Amino acid sequence: MNNPGQSAALTQDLSKLKSYLLGIVVREMENNPIIEEDRRKAIIQILQQSYASTRLQIPNTIRDQIFHEILDELLGFGPLQPLLDDPEISEVMVNGPKRIYIERKGKLTKTNIEFDNDEAVLRLIDRIILPLGRRIDSDTPTVDARLPDGSRVNAIIQPCSIDGPTITIRKFMKDKLSIDQLIQLGSLTRNMAEFIRACVMSRLNIIISGGTGSGKTTLLNVLSGFIPSDERIVTIEDAAELKLQQEHVVRLETKPADLEGQHMVAIRDLVRNSLRMRPDRIIVGEVRGAEAIDMLQAMNTGHDGSLTTLHANSPRDAISRLETMCMMAGMDLPVRVIREQIASAIDVIIQQSRLRDGSRKVTAITEVAGMEGDTVVMTEVFRFEQTGVEKDGRILGELRPTGIRPLFTPRLEASGFRLGPEVFGANLGEMLGGRRR
């Protein structure tokens, strides 16, 4: 039996052999470009010839494993391929070559998977972004991209990433969740789902607010399924990941600057352009900057039924974030004017949260009811009330109505939705003295 020192030396020798063979294949492919359909067959042939020329005699199982790893690196996504193939993994995080984490069912865990070195991670980043015409180097050390299946990728390299190249992959779920599945998972109740459906179909403007990884995009996808199929929808995203079922959808995606730092197309440019595309609905994947003012103006000028997401920890925080983003537009508007724009444009804020136990829930549905003085008035229609924590860390609580009907109820009724008193908690309403019937 080998001692630890011999095992480490053997591992190092096999790593050198893999790097040697990989180098030969890469050089051969650069000198003699291979047609895409023939790549796998050609790479295997080069590997077999190159390995034979070394005159090494190693077990066939180890040789085949090295060949398999090289094929994964050149044709797939290297050591990450098994993680990307696992349907239970929702996120893959590479913190340098030796520290790779995953998110499974809302929980983060470290894997035993590693890259050989920084160069192997950089090769994978290049493989992801080159087909998309994007670039990453010391002058442009960050990039957003997507995999062929729609998974969202962010990469950052040195000098900004100190401990080596970093990759974050938000996996694209092949099976789009339905509203019924969200109800079964406890993300929301049947009454909340019926209320949200009525809001979308009645063309209310809705913001989904939440933290990173809370499930905002998943919920946005579900809400978009309520949009009638005879409407023209324009979606605007940094990296296209929305999966709409309707036929009449125009998908727009931002474009990074070229090598000279010019010709960038930002979300703000696409929002403005979308207004000239005769949209029935505008869906912005995420509002995070000056485009917020254009989005609000669109909502205030006849483009009802718009949907978007933003990062915020509560509905009130979402209003503050919108204010800040509007100020980024450089239009020097008074705060009161911005708040009036927000109050008249936004109808509903849905707060999506990831709880400490990894579960994702709609923790509040709030009406934006208008202005009182300089303050945007907000009224909770539904909320999540935590009641305790199980020994295994599972959060206990209940999603319940507050007993208050929103002021926009007549708009829902005009669209044919007469939601019964039980949806809003009839008993609660009586306890509150029948406020807002």
C-alpha positions, 0 to 999 in steps of 0.5 A: 500500500502506498504511503501518503507521500507516494499517493501525493506524488502519484496524484501530482504526476497524473495532474502533470500528465493531464496538463500535458495531454490537454496542452497538446489537444488545445494546440492541435485544435488551435492549429487545425480548427475542428468542425463542431460535430466532429470535435469529440471524435477528433479530441479522443483521437488526439488524446489516444495518439498523444498518450501512446507517444508517452509510452506510459503504462497506467491502468486503463481506468485511470487513463480513461478517467483522465480522458473523461476529465479532459473531454469535460473541460473542452466540451462540457464544463469541467469538474462542474459538469456533475453539479450542473447535471444534478437537478437538486442543485440550484446554485454553484459557487467557485471561490478559486480552484479549490473551494467549490460550494453548492446550494441544495434545497436552500442550504449551502455546502462545500463539495470535494470537487476541485480544479487543478489550478487558476488556469483551469478555472479561467479556461472554463470562464473563456469557454462560457463567454466566448460564444456570446462575444463577451470578454474578461481580462485584467481591464474588464475583470467581471462578466455576466453571461448565460449557459446554453440551457439559460443558467445565469453566470457571473465571473470575476477574476484578478485583480478584483478577485484576490483569491483566484477566479470566481464563478457563480452559476444560478442554474436554470430550472428546466421545469418551470414551477407552477402556482400550485407547486408554490402552494404545495411548497408553502410559499404562499396560500391558495387565497394569496395565489388567487389575489395575485392572479386577479392583480396580474390579469387586472393589469396592476403594476407589480414589484417583486421585492426580495434578497439575493436568492430569495426566489424573485425570478421564479415568482416573476416567471409564475406571475407572467403565466397569468398574462393573457396569451393575446397580449404582446409582452416585451421582456428586458434582462441583463442575462435572459432567464425568464421563461414565458409560455406565451407565444407573442414575446419579444426578449431583449437583453443588454449588451456590454461595451466593446473593447473601446468601452463604447456601444454598450446597451443598458437596461435603461436604453432597452426600457426606453426602446420598448415603449416604441415597440407597442407593448401590452406588458413590459417585464424588466427582470430586475431594476437596479439603477437609473432605469427605475425612473423610465420604468415608473414613467412607462407605468404612469403613461398607459403601460399598465400591468408591468412587472419587475423585481428589485433587491430589498428586504421589505416593501418599505425598503423597496420604496426607498430603493426606488427613490434612490435609483430614480435619483441615479438618473440625474434628473434632479427631481425633488424627493416628493415628486419621485414619491408621487411618481412611485405612488401613482405607478406602483400598485402592489409590492410582493415581498419574497424572502428566504428564511433561515431554514432555507425555505422561500416564502411570500412574506408580505403582499402590500398595496401602495395606496397613495400619498399622505403629505410627503409619505407613501402610504402602504397597506399590508393585505397579506403577511407571514407571521412566524410562530416559532422554530422546530428543533431541526431549525425549521421555521414555523409560521402562518401566511394570513390575510390582514383583514383589509381590502385594498383600495384597488378592489373596484379595478379587480371587480371591473376585470371580473374578479369578485374576491370573496370576503374569506380571501381577505379574512372576513373574521379579521375584518370584523375585529378591525371594525369593518375598515375598508369594505 
